[in-house]
Amino acid sequence: MELGEEENKAAWLLGVKTLKIQPYHLPPLGAHDVKVRMKAVGICGSDVHHFKHMRCGNFIVKKPMVIGHECAGTVEEVGSEVKSLQVGNRVALEPGISCSQCHLCKDGRYNLCREMKFFGSPPTNGALANLVVHPANLCFKLPDNVSLEEGAMCEPLSVGIHACRRAKISPQTKVLIMGAGPIGLVTMLAARVFGAPKIIIADIDDSRLSFAKDLGADEIIQVSTNIQDVGEEVVKIQNAMGANVDVSFDCVGFDKTMSTALNATGAGGKVCLVGMGRSEMTIPLTPAAAREVDVIGIFRYRNTWPLCIEFLKSRKIDVKPLITHRFKFTEEQVEEAFETSAQGGNAIKVMFSL
């Protein structure tokens, strides 16, 4: 029997560490929308923040919300005006719907749109459900040799690709990455494919560092959480690079990681803040400015899915090793999956198979 819409279920975040699988009534299918049956949904750090604290940065969960935004599935129904997709197509979904009217959208910087409706970011319901409705132009067809799980990984990979574009990574750029979590690792994979000849990755966690080494980091450096250690850790990083650090990516976002990135980066280089660990920081900006170190920020991504899919199709990037844990879409497994992801350690990317 075909699963009807009335039986559509989703994982609802009801309170701190409280997820329940409950019915989810979808909006009607618009002329330019498709209905997608979810097959693979990953857990992101922001999902874990919502799960643990009912907030992530300035985004606060005020009412029950369907969670999740890293997703791929198969098209089950197409709107009357949709020409680009057919029923049965396997697609990766870009999770943010911008207004397309404001000056930022018209300028092509739609990721900064103030009216963005983003899966699983309050108050917009997310993707951890049997079925979702989404604009067809934000659903990207997957080639036969790219799996649905890899399709779901386009979302985190997009962050790394957008960061590398913003920082203008090229075969001349030597790169430092602070943080060997999922975003640090996809930034490393992206920097490599953009041509970075040498990549150093630093983290406090031994197991994450050895994972990064296996994934292709040239050098790994274990650092502490103590701000007093910045000076000697910077020397270690510079010695390991054996040349100027041209671009540093802070994929953590703490005073310590940002201070290290600013101090380690060579004159005329760039520091790109990717991680959002803190909303305010105390960092040595003046000495960095005196060396003309540019500080740039990123927020999510824009126009990245076609490139992600091309890299996955051509096997220039392999995201499969990042998927370390898999869970099914049952209440017990959903809670266990979020607990696993929240603990970090050897869990890099936790994925649901629906």
C-alpha positions as a printed Julia matrix, in Angstrom:
354×3 Matrix{Float64}:
  0.0    0.0     0.0
  1.33   3.44   -0.89
  2.0    5.52    2.2
 -0.61   8.29    2.02
 -0.06  11.86    3.11
 -2.29  11.37    6.16
  0.32   8.93    7.47
  3.28  11.27    6.95
  5.37  11.3    10.11
  8.2   13.55   11.24
 10.61  13.92   14.15
  9.28  16.87   16.19
 11.45  18.71   18.7
  9.09  19.35   21.62
 11.51  20.45   24.34
 15.07  20.1    25.59
 16.29  16.64   24.54
 12.7   15.67   23.67
 12.05  14.33   20.17
  8.83  12.54   19.21
  7.78  11.0    15.92
  4.34  12.47   15.23
  2.07  13.16   12.24
  3.21  15.97    9.95
  0.64  17.56    7.64
  2.35  19.01    4.61
  1.43  22.27    2.91
 -0.34  21.83   -0.45
  1.87  21.15   -3.46
  2.43  24.43   -5.34
  2.78  24.61   -9.12
  6.58  24.93   -8.83
  7.04  22.45   -5.95
  7.83  18.76   -5.68
  6.96  16.27   -2.99
 10.03  14.3    -1.96
 10.21  11.05   -0.01
 13.17  11.44    2.32
 15.74   8.64    2.17
 18.85  10.04    3.88
 18.97  12.79    6.52
 22.16  13.8     8.38
 22.49  15.43   11.79
 24.3   18.79   11.88
 25.86  20.63   14.83
 23.04  23.19   14.7
 20.46  20.37   14.99
 22.29  19.16   18.11
 22.24  22.71   19.55
 18.48  22.9    19.02
 18.08  19.44   20.57
 20.18  20.27   23.66
 19.31  23.93   24.24
 16.19  24.68   22.12
 18.28  27.36   20.41
 21.28  27.9    18.16
 22.79  31.37   18.31
 19.94  33.85   17.84
 17.56  31.18   16.5
 15.24  30.12   19.32
 12.72  27.25   19.19
  9.44  28.65   20.54
  7.0   26.0    19.33
  7.23  22.33   18.28
  9.38  22.04   15.16
 10.36  19.29   12.73
 14.16  18.99   12.87
 16.81  18.3    10.22
 18.14  19.93    7.04
 20.87  17.75    5.47
 18.76  15.63    3.17
 18.17  13.7    -0.04
 15.32  11.56   -1.33
 13.19  10.57   -4.31
 10.59  12.7    -6.07
  7.08  11.38   -5.45
  4.94  14.09   -7.02
  5.62  17.18   -9.17
  3.72  20.47   -9.37
  1.9   21.41  -12.58
  4.64  23.81  -13.77
  7.67  21.66  -12.93
  9.69  20.71  -16.03
 13.12  19.98  -14.49
 12.18  16.88  -12.47
 10.11  13.72  -12.81
  8.61  11.25  -10.38
 11.31   8.79   -9.31
 14.26  11.19   -9.68
 16.79  11.01   -6.85
 17.51  14.51   -5.55
 19.6   16.41   -3.0
 17.72  19.31   -1.42
 19.13  22.77   -0.75
 17.3   23.54    2.53
 16.84  27.33    2.42
 14.09  29.18    0.57
 14.95  32.86    0.12
 12.48  35.64   -0.73
 14.09  36.34   -4.16
 12.82  39.96   -3.92
 15.21  41.78   -1.55
 18.4   43.54   -2.66
 20.59  40.71   -1.3
 18.66  38.07   -3.25
 18.73  40.2    -6.39
 22.46  40.72   -5.88
 22.95  36.94   -5.83
 23.76  36.83   -2.09
 20.53  35.03   -1.26
 22.1   33.18    1.69
 21.98  36.51    3.57
 18.24  37.06    2.9
 16.45  38.25    6.06
 13.3   36.35    5.05
 15.08  33.01    4.54
 12.96  29.97    5.41
 15.48  27.3     6.31
 14.6   23.65    7.08
 14.75  22.96   10.81
 15.72  26.5    11.79
 12.93  28.06   13.85
 10.18  28.65   12.99
 10.5   26.6     9.74
  9.87  22.84    9.88
 12.71  20.62    8.7
 13.39  17.46    6.75
 13.47  14.52    9.18
 10.13  13.21    7.88
  8.78  10.62    5.46
  7.72  13.29    2.99
  8.43  17.0     2.47
  7.29  19.62   -0.04
 10.04  21.81   -1.5
 10.57  24.14   -4.5
 11.73  22.16   -7.53
 14.54  24.64   -8.25
 16.11  23.74   -4.88
 16.07  19.99   -5.65
 19.13  18.82   -7.58
 19.14  15.58   -9.55
 21.79  13.08   -8.46
 23.86  11.16  -11.03
 23.61   7.36  -10.93
 27.01   6.98   -9.25
 26.17   9.35   -6.35
 24.23   7.75   -3.49
 21.4    9.38   -1.55
 23.64   9.53    1.53
 26.27  11.39   -0.5
 23.45  13.63   -1.73
 22.57  14.52    1.87
 26.26  15.32    2.46
 26.07  18.09   -0.17
 24.71  20.34    2.58
 27.72  20.25    4.94
 30.09  20.06    1.96
 28.5   23.28    0.66
 29.73  25.11    3.76
 33.32  24.09    2.97
 32.95  25.0    -0.72
 31.45  28.41    0.09
 34.24  29.09    2.62
 36.9   28.19    0.03
 35.27  30.41   -2.58
 35.06  33.35   -0.15
 38.71  32.88    0.88
 39.77  32.41   -2.78
 41.64  29.13   -2.21
 43.96  28.25   -5.1
 47.07  26.14   -5.82
 49.08  29.0    -4.24
 47.23  28.92   -0.91
 48.63  27.14    2.14
 45.84  26.46    4.58
 45.38  26.08    8.34
 42.1   24.66    9.64
 41.14  25.03   13.29
 38.77  22.2    14.23
 38.56  18.64   12.9
 34.81  18.23   13.31
 32.53  17.59   10.3
 32.78  21.18    9.02
 36.56  21.35    9.48
 36.85  18.09    7.55
 34.62  19.12    4.62
 36.5   22.44    4.47
 39.71  20.41    4.18
 38.26  18.27    1.36
 37.06  21.41   -0.43
 40.38  23.25    0.01
 42.21  20.25   -1.44
 40.03  20.12   -4.54
 40.43  23.91   -4.96
 44.16  23.18   -5.19
 45.57  23.99   -1.72
 49.07  22.43   -1.76
 49.43  22.05    2.01
 46.76  21.77    4.7
 47.38  21.68    8.46
 44.5   20.82   10.77
 44.5   21.51   14.53
 42.16  20.15   17.18
 42.1   19.17   20.86
 40.84  15.65   20.14
 43.34  12.92   19.27
 40.85  10.61   17.52
 39.5   13.43   15.34
 43.04  14.39   14.35
 43.96  10.87   13.29
 40.69  10.78   11.31
 41.75  14.03    9.59
 45.17  12.54    8.8
 43.56   9.47    7.2
 41.32  11.79    5.2
 44.32  13.58    3.74
 45.58  16.35    6.06
 49.29  17.0     5.45
 49.99  17.75    9.11
 47.94  17.45   12.3
 48.59  19.44   15.46
 47.06  18.75   18.84
 46.22  21.95   20.71
 44.87  22.68   24.18
 41.88  24.68   25.4
 44.2   26.98   27.38
 44.5   30.5    25.91
 47.99  30.76   27.49
 49.25  28.16   24.98
 48.46  30.19   21.86
 52.02  31.51   21.43
 53.78  28.15   21.42
 51.02  26.49   19.38
 51.37  29.18   16.71
 55.12  28.43   16.52
 54.3   24.71   16.12
 51.85  25.48   13.32
 54.27  27.78   11.49
 57.11  25.26   11.81
 54.88  22.49   10.48
 53.85  24.64    7.51
 57.47  25.59    6.8
 56.14  28.7     5.03
 53.52  31.38    5.51
 50.0   30.32    6.39
 48.02  32.08    3.63
 44.48  31.3     4.8
 43.2   30.05    8.14
 39.7   28.68    8.59
 38.34  28.8    12.13
 35.73  26.02   12.07
 35.16  26.26   15.84
 34.6   29.9    16.7
 36.07  30.37   20.19
 38.42  33.1    21.5
 41.26  30.59   21.54
 40.78  29.2    18.02
 40.3   32.63   16.49
 43.34  34.05   18.35
 45.43  31.13   17.09
 44.2   31.62   13.51
 44.9   35.38   13.58
 48.39  34.94   15.04
 49.36  32.01   12.81
 48.3   33.63    9.54
 51.1   35.33    7.59
 51.14  39.02    6.66
 48.66  39.77    3.88
 46.77  36.52    4.54
 43.14  35.84    5.4
 41.23  34.37    8.34
 37.8   32.98    7.52
 35.46  32.48   10.48
 33.23  29.48    9.75
 32.35  28.1    13.2
 29.86  29.9    15.41
 31.0   28.79   18.83
 30.58  32.19   20.46
 28.55  35.26   19.57
 31.2   37.53   21.13
 34.96  37.07   21.29
 38.01  38.78   22.71
 40.72  38.47   20.09
 44.02  40.21   19.12
 42.63  42.1    16.12
 45.01  45.08   16.13
 48.3   43.18   15.56
 46.58  41.13   12.85
 45.27  44.3    11.2
 48.79  45.77   11.32
 49.92  42.79    9.22
 46.97  43.38    6.85
 45.34  40.07    7.72
 41.8   40.14    6.32
 39.01  38.69    8.46
 36.06  37.32    6.5
 32.92  35.56    7.63
 30.62  33.1     5.96
 26.98  32.23    6.52
 25.81  28.91    5.09
 26.37  28.92    1.28
 25.0   29.95   -2.07
 24.93  28.29   -5.49
 27.0   25.31   -4.35
 24.92  22.18   -5.07
 25.86  21.77   -8.76
 29.57  21.98   -7.88
 29.22  19.6    -4.91
 27.45  17.07   -7.13
 30.12  17.46   -9.83
 32.9   16.81   -7.29
 31.08  13.74   -5.93
 30.29  12.41   -9.41
 33.9   12.81  -10.6
 35.16  11.33   -7.29
 37.36  14.4    -6.72
 35.76  14.46   -3.27
 34.81  11.36   -1.29
 32.47  12.14    1.62
 31.62   8.5     2.38
 34.28   8.06    5.11
 32.67  10.93    7.07
 29.46   8.94    7.6
 30.38   7.05   10.76
 26.98   6.12   12.23
 23.6    5.12   10.77
 20.2    4.97   12.41
 16.66   4.12   11.39
 13.64   6.41   11.62
 12.1    5.09   14.85
 11.56   7.09   18.03
 14.14   5.1    19.98
 16.74   5.36   17.2
 16.11   9.08   16.6
 16.87   9.88   20.25
 19.9    7.58   20.26
 21.19   9.18   17.05
 21.01  12.69   18.51
 22.71  11.56   21.74
 25.46   9.91   19.65
 25.98  13.05   17.58
 25.96  15.28   20.69
 28.77  13.25   22.28
 31.12  13.95   19.36
 34.3   11.9    19.76
 34.41   9.26   17.03
 30.97  10.23   15.67
 31.62  12.45   12.67
 28.44  12.36   10.58
 25.37  10.59   11.96
 22.93   9.67    9.19
 19.31   8.43    9.16
 18.21   5.88    6.57
 14.48   6.32    6.02
